Amino acid sequence: MQNPRLSSQFQRLRDLFAKAEAACGADFEMRSHWAKYLCVLSAGFLENAISEVYGDFVRGAASQPVADYAMSTLSRIQNPKTSRFIEIARQFKTSWADALETYVDSSGRREAINSIMANRHEIAHGKHPGITLVQIKDYLDRAVEVVEFIEKQCAS
């Protein structure tokens, strides 16, 4: 991951996954609580990823007033499912959206992002989804692949 703020946030998440695994052992109730917490943090990471990655692109490609406007718009995006990632890519370049859509449709990437957001929504509304630490870690890894793909698009 090229963006230092995202890279740092992702590393903190990875460290928390390791700490949760070590601290909980076989206590399934604690593992469930940690999974919910890490799901919410993973959703926040994806929200930040949109503004960080596209923000880096805009700051390098546009004048300061245009970049400021774009950043204010990007920073308001919440709970982005995969379709929102594609929609934002399309606002920059149609070819980016088409390539991103093809990319997310392989290896369960679309499902990973959508699952993080759907579970985050349920958690925020007091429901108890059956998400596990292993599942959320896998979802996050697949979502990071999408973020890295978008970074490459913006760098080219």
Secondary structure, DSSP 8 states (H G I E B T S, - for coil): ---HHHHHHHHHHHHHHHHHHHHHTT-HHHHHHHHHHHHHHHHHHHHHHHHHHHHHHHHHHS-HHHHHHHHHHHTT--S--HHHHHHHHHHH-HHHHHHHHHHHTSTTHHHHHHHHHHHHHHHHTT------HHHHHHHHHHHHHHHHHHHHHHH-
